């Protein structure tokens, strides 16, 4: 079956694609003379969880950082809710209510949990601060117990919860999550994935998830993309990609 025919079958199986909130089209990005992204095409629909999987160094985190202009896309376009943001400054992109929980968490270690959440709240949303804090505490009850504890003294899982909660304080329309399960115990990682699913289910939050844990990411996602050496090599629903033998052998621990 040709690639075009495979795409048509996939489209028929998955039904109509939601209206896009994020469109990455033909994006190329470089670090100096080294090309990191090679004509990347990714779409995230409104209300979808979309995941990007691939080996370490494939270009997944670069894809996410390019959305915010660091590095800047040298070719191609990035559109958010129909608006071209390819050349916009990073702070202007953030003001469009795109929130990111970056790889490595990057919380403020000397600040308390409560102070970290204050740093995440946008200035024009401060009137909702108390309400939003209660929402993230309901999602992550452990943070409520640690509200006055310094971020640097939290466990790895608690720091990841805090990083996601801080991103949620800006009331995002699109949440970008870069390796949220990295370095976490399996049970804690499951809690993080369950929280992402709940955000999407209860709030209709659009999520773009970059993950090395392909199994849990594809189980969670409505759709997924596979990246190899800076290029998209496969795409489909999470269920479809989980069933692909080449995905199973390369990313699911020998097919398990």
N, C-alpha and C positions, 0 to 999 in steps of 0.2 A: 504494500500500500504506500502510495506517495505521501510526502510530508503534508501536502495540501489536503489530501483525503483524510489523513489522520487528524488534522486540525478540525475538519468539518465534523468528523465523528465525535471528537471531544466536545465541540460546541453543541452538538445535538444532545449529547448525554448530560451536559451540565445546565442546559437551559440558557435563557437570556442573561448576559453579563450586566451586573448593576451599573448604574451611571458612575463613571470614574471620578474619584476624588484625587488620585495621583496618577499621572501618566509620565513615564520615562521612555523617551523615544530616541533610538539611535545614539545613545549617549556614549561618548568616548572621554576618558579622563587619563591624565598622565601624572606621574611623579618625576619631574625633570624630563628626561628622554624616554623613560620607561612607561609604556602604555599599560595602565591598570584595568581599564574598562574598554571593551571592544564592541561598540554598537549595541549596547544593552537596551532591551525593550521590556518594560514591566508596567503593568497596570494594577492599581488597587481600586476596587469598587467601593462605593459608599456602603458602610455596614459590613464590609468583608474583613476577614483575617487572611492575609496573604503572606506566605513565608518564602524566604530565599535560603536555600540550603547549598552546601558545597564544602569542600575540604578547606582546611586552614590555608590562608593565602590565596584563595580563589578570587577574591575581590568583593566579597560580601559586605564587609564593613566600609570599604571604599564607596560602594554603591550608596550606602546610607549617608555617608558623610558628604557625598557629592550633591545630595538633595539640598544640603545647607550651604553648598558652595565652597567646601574645603576638602578635597581640591575642587576647583571650578571645572565644570564640563567644557571641554574644548570644542566638541561637536555634539550635535543633537539638542533636544529640548527636554525640559522638565516643567510640567504644568500641574498646578494645584487648583482643583475645582475650576478648571478652565482658564486659569490665569498663568501666563508664562513667568516662571520664577527663576529661569536659568541664570540670569545675570543679576538677580537681586542680592542685596547685602544680607548676611546671616541674621542680623537682628530684625530685619524687616520680614524675613521668612518666618521667624519664630512668632512674630506678632500676628501672623495669619492663623495662629492657633494650630501650629504643627509642633508637637512636643517630642523630645527625644530622651530616652534612657540609654546612655551610651555604654559601650563595652567597658568593663572595669568599674562600673557604678559611679565613680567620681562624685560621691557625696562630699559634704563639708565636714571633715572628721572632728573638728574642734567645736562644732555647733551641735546643739541638742537636736533630737528628732523634730521637735516643734519648730525650732529655728530653721532647719533645713526645709520644712514645708513652707515656711514664710518666704524663703528665698525662691521657691518655685511658683508662688502665686504672682500673677501679673498685676501691675499697679491698678489697672482699671477693673479688676475683679476682686479687690480687697474687701468689698462689702459682702462678698459671699464666703469670706475666709472661714469663718466658724462652721458654716454649713458644709463646705468642702472638706475641712479637716475631719468632720464626723463621718463623711462618706468614705474617705480613705482609711479611717480607723475601723469602719465596719468591714471594709474589704480586707484589711490587714490588722486584725485585733492585736497582734504582737506589738505593733508600733504604738498603740495606745498605752500598753503596759510600759513601754520604753520612752514615753513622750519627753521626759526630762533628762534622758541619758544621752551622752555625747555619741555622735554618729560613729566615731572611730572605735568605740568600745562594743559596737554591735557585732553579732556573728555575721558571716558572709551572706547567709540567707536573709537576715534582717536588713542588712545594708542594701541588698537587691530590692527588697520590698520598699525600702525608703526611696531608692532611686526612682522606682516606678511611681510611687505615691507623689513624690515631688513633681514629676512630669505631669501627673494628673491635676495638680493644683492650678494649672493654667487653663483648665477646661478645654482640652484640645479637641479638635475635630479629627485629627489624625495623630496616632501614637506610633512612634518609631522605636522599636526595641531591638537593641544590638546584643546578642548573646546573653539573654537574661538567665539562662541556666548554667552559665560558665562557672566551673569551680564549686558548684553546689552539690550537696548530697542528693541522691535520687528522690528521696521523700520530699525534701524542700523544693526541688525543681518541679515536682508534681504540683505542689501548692502554688507555685508561681504560675504555671500553665493554667491551673484551675481558675486563678484570679483573672488572667487574661480572657479566658472563655466567659467568665461572669461579666466582665466589663463589656464585652461585645454583645452578650445576650441581653443584659439589662439596660444598657445605654445605647446600643447600636453603634458603639465606637469602632471606627475603622482602624485597623492595626496592620502595620507592615513589620514583620518579624524576621530578623536575621538570626539563624541558628545553626549550630553544628550538630545538635541533637535532632537528627533528621526524623527519627521515629515519632517523638512526641510533637515536634513541630508540624509534621504532615498530618498527624491525627487531629491536631487542633485546627489547622487551617482549612478554609474553604478551597483555596487554590494555592499552588506552589510553583516555584521555579527552581531549576538546578543550574548552578553556575560552575564552570570549569575554566580556569585560566582567564578570567575576566569576560567570559562570554556565556550567554544563556544557551544551554544545550537541550533542555527539556522543560516542558511546562504541562500543567494539567490540574485536575482537582487533587486534593490531598490523598483521597482514596485511590485515584488512578496512579499517582506516583508511588504510593506505598506498594502497589501491586507490580510495578515495573521491575523485572529481574535485575536490570542493570543498576537501578537505584538501590535495591535490596543488597546486592553484592558489594556495592561501593560504599554505602553509607549506613547500612543497618546491621553492622557487626556480622558480616558473613551470611547475611540473609535471614537472620533471626528476627 
